[in-house]
Amino acid sequence: MNLRFLVIALNFVVISCHMALAQDMLVATKVSQRASVMQRIGTTDVTVTYNSPAAKQRKIFGGIVPYDFVVDGVEYPWRAGANENTTISFTHDVTVQGKPLAKGTYGLHIFVRDGEWTYIFSKNHESWGSFSYDPKEDALRVTATPKPSEYREWLTYEFTTREAEEAVLELQWSTVKCGITIGTDVTANLLTDLKSKEEKTSDDYIKLAQLTLSEDAKNVDAALQYAEKSIAMGEEFRNLMLKSKLLAQKGMSQESKTYEQKALEVGEGFPYFYYYPLSFMLLEDNPEKTFEILSGMFQKDSNNWIVNLAMGEYYIKAKNQEKATHHFGKAYEFAGERSKPYARYMYLSNRLILDQMQ
């Protein structure tokens, strides 16, 4: 009887503990909800994962988040959220406030001072809050200036002031906001991704050549090696014209002309001449040559919808809206059923622009 009573009592304690734990978890979930925000900057994904507490009419900074929290010479930074560690991850190397930081996931902590915050990126992203924070695990520290803001009841992270290769990550809570600038190098990241790719395609080598030259205009020889690797996988308009351009930059004009002519012969027809004389390189380097190529194609087949589409694109870049609209109209007239919606869109949108100009 006593044994039975003991078993029942133990079961009651276990159940009570589970219920209490469940209630605590429920309360924590309601009080500080789990949240995340992700922003792609260039080709880099930046993700912040945190628990979002409410202000509840409390004094936040200089209050429940104390200023200069140092005891016996030991810093106690804020966990930049609630509950477990706030984390931030980067899919490529980045800069934070202009300082380099390797790709990966970091624990995010903030040492708060009145008028200056120190953002701390810790190599340990699995700790519970900042209670076990160890400065020896720091990967980077940067400072930022907090500013007054509109009231926010819930702590929120938001990416603001976005540009092509950088964005400001802003912490907003109560009447304060504080942002740090995260930057990326798109060219370097693309090069890294392509170089690490195990099985490269002909197109990959073309991109490697372009990006290598974009990173440093002096790297013509390295870019040429990539172009030749692409050609070795099969000659096509793009890689032959790329080699022609690179040879011209080396001052090898005769060899350049030879490869240009070969490229034109290999790429005779479409859709190569729609995509590449315009967007690949010729228009940027030599609009007269581009027009010569497109005009020759138009004379051969003026009813080809892609020829007219290409001519329309050319005249947009040449800032001749009337001729661009005319050729988009012809493209719509001659396009097949599958391609008519796109050609119609290009015609109508450019017709609207033309009407507004008149």
C-alpha positions in Angstrom: 0.0 0.0 0.0 2.8 2.3 0.9 4.7 1.4 -2.2 1.6 2.1 -4.3 1.2 5.5 -2.6 4.9 6.3 -3.2 4.6 5.5 -6.9 1.4 7.7 -7.2 3.2 10.5 -5.4 6.3 10.3 -7.7 4.1 10.3 -10.7 2.3 13.4 -9.4 5.6 15.1 -8.9 6.8 14.2 -12.4 3.6 15.3 -14.0 3.6 18.6 -12.0 7.2 19.3 -13.1 6.3 18.6 -16.8 3.3 20.9 -16.4 5.3 23.6 -14.8 8.0 23.3 -17.5 5.4 23.4 -20.2 3.8 26.5 -18.6 7.2 28.2 -18.3 7.9 27.4 -21.9 4.5 28.8 -22.9 5.1 31.9 -20.9 8.5 32.4 -22.4 7.1 31.9 -25.9 4.4 34.5 -25.3 6.7 37.0 -23.5 9.7 36.8 -25.9 8.7 35.3 -29.2 11.3 33.7 -31.4 12.0 35.7 -34.6 14.5 35.9 -37.4 15.2 38.2 -40.3 17.2 37.5 -43.4 18.6 39.8 -46.1 20.5 39.0 -49.2 23.3 41.6 -49.7 24.7 41.1 -53.2 25.0 37.3 -53.2 25.5 37.0 -49.4 22.6 35.8 -47.1 22.7 37.5 -43.6 20.4 35.9 -41.0 19.7 37.1 -37.5 17.8 34.8 -35.2 16.7 36.1 -31.8 14.0 36.2 -29.1 12.0 39.4 -29.1 11.1 40.8 -25.6 8.5 43.5 -25.0 9.3 46.8 -23.3 6.2 46.8 -21.0 6.6 50.4 -20.1 10.0 49.6 -18.5 13.2 51.7 -18.9 15.2 49.6 -21.3 18.7 51.0 -21.9 20.2 52.2 -18.7 17.5 50.2 -17.0 16.9 46.5 -17.5 19.8 46.6 -20.0 22.4 48.4 -17.8 25.1 50.7 -19.0 28.8 49.8 -18.4 27.9 46.5 -16.8 31.4 45.6 -15.4 31.9 43.8 -12.1 35.3 43.0 -10.7 36.9 43.9 -14.0 34.6 41.5 -15.9 32.4 42.7 -18.7 28.8 41.4 -18.8 27.4 42.2 -22.3 23.8 42.0 -23.2 22.6 39.0 -25.2 21.0 41.3 -27.8 17.6 39.8 -27.2 16.0 37.4 -24.7 16.4 33.8 -23.7 19.1 31.9 -25.6 21.9 33.4 -27.6 21.1 35.8 -30.4 22.9 34.6 -33.5 24.0 36.1 -36.8 25.2 34.1 -39.8 26.9 35.0 -43.1 27.1 32.8 -46.2 30.3 34.7 -47.4 33.0 36.8 -45.9 31.8 40.3 -45.0 32.9 43.5 -43.5 31.1 45.0 -40.4 31.7 48.7 -39.9 34.5 48.3 -42.4 36.2 45.5 -40.5 36.6 42.0 -42.1 34.6 39.0 -40.6 34.8 35.5 -42.0 31.6 33.7 -43.2 29.9 31.5 -40.5 27.5 31.8 -37.6 28.3 33.9 -34.5 26.8 34.6 -31.2 25.8 38.3 -31.1 26.3 40.2 -27.9 26.3 44.0 -27.2 28.1 45.9 -24.5 26.0 48.9 -23.9 27.3 52.3 -22.9 25.4 55.6 -22.9 26.2 57.0 -26.3 28.2 54.0 -27.7 27.5 50.4 -28.2 30.0 47.6 -28.8 28.7 44.8 -31.0 30.5 41.6 -30.2 30.6 38.7 -32.6 31.5 35.5 -30.7 32.8 32.3 -32.2 30.6 30.5 -29.7 27.0 30.8 -31.0 25.5 27.9 -28.8 25.7 29.4 -25.3 22.7 30.4 -23.3 22.5 34.1 -23.6 25.5 36.0 -22.4 25.8 34.4 -19.0 28.8 32.2 -20.2 30.3 34.8 -22.5 34.0 34.6 -22.8 36.0 37.4 -24.5 38.6 34.9 -25.6 36.0 33.6 -28.1 35.5 37.0 -29.7 35.9 37.0 -33.5 35.2 40.8 -33.9 34.2 43.9 -32.0 32.9 47.0 -33.6 31.3 50.2 -32.1 28.2 52.0 -33.2 26.2 55.0 -32.0 22.7 54.6 -30.7 20.1 57.2 -31.9 16.6 58.2 -30.8 13.7 56.5 -32.7 10.0 56.0 -32.9 8.7 53.8 -30.1 8.9 50.0 -30.6 7.2 47.8 -28.0 9.0 44.7 -29.2 12.7 44.4 -29.8 13.2 44.1 -33.6 16.1 43.7 -36.0 15.6 45.3 -39.4 17.8 45.8 -42.5 17.7 49.4 -43.6 19.4 51.6 -46.1 20.1 48.8 -48.5 22.6 49.2 -51.3 23.9 46.8 -53.9 26.8 45.6 -51.7 25.9 46.8 -48.2 23.0 47.2 -45.8 22.5 48.6 -42.3 21.4 46.1 -39.7 19.5 48.0 -37.1 18.4 47.0 -33.6 15.2 48.8 -32.6 13.6 48.8 -29.2 11.7 51.2 -27.0 12.8 54.7 -28.2 16.3 53.7 -29.3 17.8 52.3 -32.5 21.4 51.4 -33.3 22.7 50.1 -36.6 25.9 48.5 -38.0 26.9 48.5 -41.7 27.4 45.1 -43.3 29.3 45.0 -46.6 30.0 42.4 -49.2 32.3 42.1 -52.2 30.1 40.5 -54.9 32.8 39.9 -57.4 35.1 38.2 -54.8 32.2 36.1 -53.5 31.2 34.9 -57.0 34.8 34.1 -57.8 35.1 32.1 -54.6 31.9 30.2 -55.3 32.9 29.4 -58.9 36.5 28.4 -58.0 35.2 26.0 -55.3 32.7 24.4 -57.7 34.0 20.8 -58.4 32.5 20.3 -61.9 32.7 23.5 -63.9 30.8 24.2 -67.1 31.8 26.2 -70.1 29.6 29.0 -68.8 31.4 28.8 -65.4 34.8 29.5 -67.1 33.3 32.4 -69.0 32.1 33.9 -65.8 35.4 33.3 -64.1 37.2 35.1 -66.9 34.8 38.1 -66.7 34.9 38.3 -62.9 38.7 37.9 -62.8 39.0 40.9 -65.2 36.4 42.8 -63.2 38.3 42.3 -60.0 41.5 43.5 -61.5 41.8 44.9 -65.1 45.4 43.8 -65.1 44.5 40.1 -64.8 44.2 39.7 -68.6 46.4 36.6 -68.8 44.4 34.8 -66.0 41.1 35.7 -67.7 42.5 34.4 -71.0 43.3 31.0 -69.4 39.7 30.7 -68.2 38.4 31.7 -71.7 40.6 29.0 -73.3 39.3 26.4 -70.8 35.7 27.3 -71.9 36.7 27.0 -75.6 38.3 23.6 -74.9 34.8 22.4 -73.8 33.2 23.6 -77.1 33.5 26.6 -79.3 30.6 29.1 -79.1 30.0 32.7 -79.8 30.5 33.8 -76.2 33.9 32.2 -75.4 35.4 33.0 -78.8 34.3 36.7 -78.6 35.6 36.8 -75.1 39.0 35.6 -76.2 38.9 38.1 -79.1 38.4 40.9 -76.6 41.1 39.7 -74.2 43.6 39.4 -77.1 42.8 42.9 -78.2 43.5 44.1 -74.6 47.0 42.4 -74.9 47.6 44.4 -78.1 47.3 41.3 -80.3 44.9 43.0 -82.8 45.3 40.5 -85.7 44.7 37.5 -83.5 41.7 39.3 -82.0 40.1 39.9 -85.4 40.6 36.3 -86.3 38.7 35.1 -83.2 36.0 37.8 -83.7 35.3 36.5 -87.2 35.3 33.0 -86.0 32.8 33.9 -83.2 30.5 35.6 -85.7 30.6 32.5 -87.9 29.9 30.1 -85.0 27.2 32.2 -83.6 25.4 32.8 -86.9 21.7 32.9 -86.2 19.7 33.1 -83.0 19.2 33.3 -80.0 23.0 34.0 -79.6 22.8 37.3 -81.4 19.9 38.5 -79.4 21.6 37.9 -76.0 25.3 38.5 -76.6 26.1 41.3 -79.0 23.9 43.4 -76.8 24.3 42.3 -73.2 27.6 40.4 -73.3 30.1 42.9 -74.5 29.8 44.4 -78.0 27.4 47.2 -77.1 29.4 48.2 -74.1 32.7 48.2 -76.1 31.6 49.1 -79.6 28.0 50.2 -80.3 28.8 50.8 -84.0 29.9 47.2 -84.4 26.8 46.0 -82.6 24.5 47.9 -85.0 26.5 46.6 -88.0 25.9 43.0 -86.9 22.2 43.5 -86.1 21.5 45.5 -89.3 23.1 42.6 -91.3 20.8 40.1 -89.6 17.8 42.4 -90.2 18.5 42.6 -93.9 18.7 38.8 -94.1 15.4 38.2 -92.2 13.4 41.3 -91.4 10.4 39.2 -90.3 12.4 37.3 -87.6 10.8 38.3 -84.3 14.1 37.9 -82.3 15.9 40.2 -84.8 13.3 42.8 -84.2 13.4 42.2 -80.4 17.2 42.7 -80.5 16.8 45.9 -82.6 14.3 47.2 -80.1 16.8 46.5 -77.2 19.5 48.3 -79.2 17.4 51.4 -79.8 16.5 51.5 -76.1 20.2 51.7 -75.3 20.6 54.2 -78.1 17.8 56.3 -76.5 15.6 56.2 -79.7 12.2 55.3 -78.2 10.3 55.6 -81.5 12.4 53.1 -83.3 12.6 50.8 -80.2 8.8 50.8 -80.0 8.5 50.1 -83.8 10.7 47.0 -83.6 9.0 45.7 -80.5 5.7 46.0 -82.4 7.2 44.0 -85.2 8.6 41.4 -82.8 5.0 41.0 -81.4 3.6 40.7 -84.9 6.0 37.9 -86.0 6.5 36.0 -82.7 5.1 32.6 -82.2 2.2 31.9 -79.8 4.6 30.9 -77.0 6.6 34.1 -77.3 3.8 36.6 -78.0 3.1 37.5 -74.4 6.7 38.7 -73.8 6.9 40.5 -77.1 3.5 42.1 -76.4 4.6 43.3 -73.0 7.8 44.9 -74.5 5.7 46.6 -77.2 3.0 47.9 -74.9 5.4 49.1 -72.1 7.6 51.0 -74.7 4.5 52.3 -76.5 3.4 53.8 -73.2 6.8 55.4 -72.7 6.6 56.9 -76.2 3.1 58.2 -75.7 4.3 60.0 -72.5 7.2 61.6 -74.3 5.0 63.1 -77.0 
